Amino acid sequence: MIRALVTSDGGNAEAARAEAAEALANARGIPVAEASRQVAEIEAAYQSTVDRTAEAAARAADATADAVSTGALLAFAGLVLGAIAGWLGGRSGVVHPVFANRLAPARLRRA
């Protein structure tokens, strides 16, 4: 009965409250007024828990988004630096023909 109360829409909520209070009164042997008060407390505790959970989920999502975006930016910077290092390494490993001919004139005679 409590499940029907917390999952019902606004139009059926009052009927679900009355039904839950009556079921609780019968199960515990208490007056319906006391059972109605307990149902209201249960409903308030449920709503409070739902609200806290939603806030915690939103905070966790924000923290995750921040961490992922930071990681993506660092990965991008690493890729750019790797590309620059690769270009510099490739450039420094190539012997330019003009400089090579000036430094080793014998090289021209062999060709």
DRENVEXDO-607691 format. One line per 5 residues: for each residue y, z, x of N, C-alpha, C, O, CB. Coordinates in steps of 0.2 Angstrom, whole numbers. Atoms other than C-alpha are relative to their C-alpha. Glycine has a CB too. Layout:
REM residues N
Y:Z:X:Y:Z:X:Y:Z:X:Y:Z:X:Y:Z:X | ...
//
This chain:
REM residues 111
-6:0:4:0:0:0:6:0:4:11:-3:3:0:6:-5 | -6:0:-4:12:4:14:1:-7:3:6:-9:4:-1:5:6 | -1:7:-3:8:-13:22:3:-5:-5:7:-9:-3:-7:-3:2 | -4:5:5:13:-22:6:7:2:-1:11:-3:-2:-4:1:-7 | -7:-2:0:29:-12:6:4:-3:6:9:-6:5:1:8:0
-4:3:-6:34:-17:24:0:-7:1:4:-10:4:-2:3:6 | 0:7:-1:29:-35:22:2:-3:-6:2:-10:-7:-7:-2:1 | -2:3:6:36:-38:5:7:-2:0:11:0:5:0:5:-6 | -7:2:0:52:-47:1:4:4:-4:2:9:-7:0:-8:-3 | -4:-5:3:67:-39:-6:-1:1:-7:1:6:-10:7:-3:1
1:0:7:63:-43:-24:-6:5:-2:-5:8:-7:-1:-7:-3 | 6:-4:2:46:-34:-24:0:7:4:-5:10:3:-6:-4:2 | 0:-6:-4:51:-20:-12:0:6:-4:-4:11:-3:6:0:4 | 0:-6:4:55:-7:-26:-7:1:-3:-9:7:-4:6:-1:-5 | 6:0:3:39:-11:-35:-6:2:5:-10:7:4:-3:-6:-3
5:-2:-6:29:-9:-18:1:7:2:-3:10:3:1:-5:6 | -1:-7:-1:38:7:-15:-3:5:-5:-6:10:-3:8:2:1 | 3:-4:6:33:14:-32:-8:0:1:-11:6:0:2:-2:-6 | 7:1:-1:15:8:-29:-2:4:6:-8:8:5:-2:-7:0 | 2:-3:-6:14:15:-12:1:8:-1:-3:12:2:4:-2:6
-1:-7:1:21:32:-17:-5:3:-5:-8:8:-4:7:1:-4 | 5:-2:5:9:33:-32:-7:1:4:-11:5:3:-1:-4:-6 | 6:0:-4:-6:29:-20:0:6:5:-5:9:5:-1:-7:4 | 0:-6:-5:0:42:-7:-1:6:-4:-4:11:-2:7:-1:4 | 1:-6:4:2:55:-21:-7:1:-2:-9:7:-2:5:-1:-6
7:-1:2:-16:52:-27:-4:1:6:-9:6:5:-2:-7:-3 | 4:-2:-5:-23:52:-10:1:7:3:-4:10:5:2:-6:6 | -1:-7:-3:-15:68:-4:1:5:-5:1:11:-3:7:-1:4 | -1:-5:5:-13:77:-20:6:3:0:7:9:-1:-6:5:1 | -6:-3:0:5:79:-19:4:-3:-6:2:-8:-9:4:-1:6
-4:3:5:19:76:-32:3:-7:2:4:-9:8:6:4:-2 | -2:7:-1:25:58:-34:7:0:4:9:-4:8:1:-4:-6 | -7:0:-3:43:63:-29:-1:2:8:3:-1:12:4:6:-3 | 2:-1:-7:36:70:-12:-2:-6:3:-1:-7:9:-4:6:1 | 3:6:-3:26:55:-9:5:-6:0:5:-9:5:-6:-3:-5
-6:5:0:42:44:-13:4:1:6:6:-3:10:4:0:-6 | -4:-2:-6:51:54:1:-4:-2:6:-1:-5:11:2:7:0 | 4:2:-6:37:51:13:-1:-7:1:0:-9:7:-7:3:-1 | 0:7:0:36:33:9:7:-3:3:7:-7:7:-1:-3:-7 | -7:1:-2:55:32:12:0:1:8:3:-3:12:5:3:-3
0:-2:-7:52:41:29:-4:-5:4:-2:-7:10:-2:7:1 | 4:5:-4:38:29:34:3:-7:0:3:-10:6:-7:-1:-4 | -3:6:0:48:14:29:6:0:5:7:-5:9:3:-2:-7 | -5:0:-4:63:20:39:-2:0:8:0:-3:12:4:6:-1 | 3:0:-6:52:24:54:-2:-7:2:-2:-9:8:-6:5:1
3:6:-1:44:7:53:6:-5:2:6:-9:7:-4:-3:-6 | -6:4:-1:61:-2:52:3:2:7:6:-3:11:5:1:-5 | -3:-2:-6:68:8:67:-4:-3:6:-2:-5:11:0:8:0 | 4:3:-5:53:3:77:0:-7:1:0:-10:7:-8:2:-1 | -1:7:-1:55:-15:73:6:-2:3:7:-6:7:0:-3:-7
-6:1:-3:73:-14:78:0:1:7:3:-3:11:6:4:-4 | 0:-1:-7:70:-6:94:-5:-5:4:-3:-7:10:-4:7:1 | 4:5:-3:56:-18:98:3:-7:1:3:-10:6:-7:-1:-4 | -4:6:0:67:-33:94:5:0:6:6:-4:9:3:-2:-6 | -5:-1:-6:80:-26:106:-3:0:7:0:-3:11:4:7:-1
3:0:-7:68:-23:120:-3:-7:1:-2:-9:7:-6:5:-1 | 2:7:-1:61:-41:118:6:-4:2:5:-8:6:-3:-3:-7 | -6:4:-2:79:-48:119:2:2:7:3:-3:11:5:1:-5 | -2:-2:-7:82:-38:135:-5:-3:5:-3:-5:10:0:8:0 | 5:2:-4:66:-43:142:1:-8:1:0:-11:7:-7:1:-2
-1:8:0:69:-62:138:6:-1:4:6:-6:8:1:-3:-7 | -6:1:-4:87:-60:146:-2:1:7:0:-3:12:5:4:-2 | 1:-2:-7:80:-52:162:-5:-6:3:-4:-8:8:-4:6:0 | 5:6:-2:66:-66:163:4:-6:1:3:-10:6:-5:-1:-5 | -4:6:-1:79:-80:161:4:1:6:5:-4:9:4:-1:-7
-4:-1:-6:90:-72:174:-5:-1:6:-2:-5:11:3:7:0 | 4:1:-6:75:-71:186:-2:-7:1:-2:-10:7:-6:5:-1 | 2:7:-1:69:-89:183:6:-4:2:5:-8:6:-3:-2:-7 | -5:4:-2:86:-96:185:2:1:7:4:-4:11:6:1:-5 | -1:-2:-7:89:-87:201:-5:-3:5:-4:-6:10:0:8:1
5:3:-4:72:-93:207:1:-8:1:0:-10:6:-7:2:-3 | -1:7:0:76:-111:202:6:-2:5:5:-7:9:1:-2:-7 | -6:2:-5:93:-111:212:-2:1:7:-1:-3:11:6:5:-2 | 3:-1:-7:84:-103:227:-4:-6:2:-4:-8:8:-3:6:1 | 4:6:-1:71:-117:226:3:-6:2:2:-10:6:-5:-1:-5
-4:6:-1:84:-130:225:3:0:7:3:-5:10:5:-1:-6 | -3:-1:-7:93:-123:240:-5:-1:5:-3:-5:10:3:6:0 | 5:1:-5:77:-123:250:-2:-7:0:-3:-9:6:-6:4:-2 | 1:7:0:73:-141:245:5:-4:4:4:-8:8:-2:-3:-7 | -5:4:-3:90:-147:250:0:2:8:1:-3:12:7:2:-3
0:-2:-7:89:-137:267:-6:-4:3:-5:-6:9:0:7:1 | 5:3:-3:72:-144:270:1:-8:1:-1:-11:6:-6:1:-5 | -2:7:0:78:-162:266:5:-1:6:4:-6:10:3:-3:-6 | -4:1:-6:92:-160:279:-3:1:6:-2:-3:11:6:5:-1 | 3:-1:-6:81:-153:292:-5:-5:1:-6:-7:7:-5:7:-1
4:6:-1:69:-167:289:4:-6:3:1:-10:7:-4:-2:-6 | -5:6:-2:83:-180:291:2:1:7:1:-3:11:6:0:-5 | -2:-2:-7:89:-171:307:-6:-1:5:-5:-4:10:3:7:0 | 6:0:-4:72:-170:314:-2:-8:1:-4:-10:7:-6:4:-3 | 2:7:0:68:-188:310:5:-4:4:4:-9:8:0:-4:-6
-5:4:-4:85:-194:317:0:2:8:1:-2:12:7:2:-3 | 0:-2:-7:83:-184:333:-6:-2:4:-6:-3:10:0:8:1 | 7:2:-3:65:-190:336:0:-8:1:-4:-10:5:-5:1:-4 | -1:7:-1:71:-209:336:4:-1:6:9:1:7:2:-3:-7 | -3:2:-6:76:-217:352:4:-6:-2:1:-11:-4:-4:-1:6
-4:5:1:91:-228:349:-1:-6:5:0:-4:11:7:2:-1 | 1:5:-5:88:-245:358:6:-1:5:5:-2:11:-1:-7:-4 | -6:1:-5:106:-246:365:0:5:5:1:4:11:7:0:-4 | 0:-6:-5:105:-229:373:-6:-1:5:-6:1:10:0:7:-4 | 6:0:-4:87:-232:379:1:-6:5:-2:-5:11:-6:-2:-5
-1:5:-5:92:-248:388:5:2:5:4:0:11:3:-7:-4 | -4:-2:-6:106:-240:397:-3:5:4:-2:5:10:6:3:-4 | 3:-5:-4:96:-226:402:-6:-2:4:-8:0:10:-3:6:-4 | 6:3:-3:80:-236:407:1:-7:0:-2:-11:-4:-6:3:-3 | -1:8:0:85:-254:412:-7:-3:1:-7:-9:0:5:-2:5
7:3:-1:67:-257:418:-3:-1:-7:-8:-5:-7:-4:5:4 | 3:1:6:62:-256:400:1:-7:-3:-3:-10:-6:2:5:-5 | -2:6:2:71:-272:397:-5:-6:3:-6:-11:0:7:-2:1 | 4:4:-4:61:-281:410:-7:-1:-2:-10:-6:-2:0:1:8 | 7:0:2:44:-277:403:0:-4:-6:-6:-6:-8:-2:7:-1
0:3:7:48:-284:386:0:-7:1:0:-11:-4:5:2:-4
//
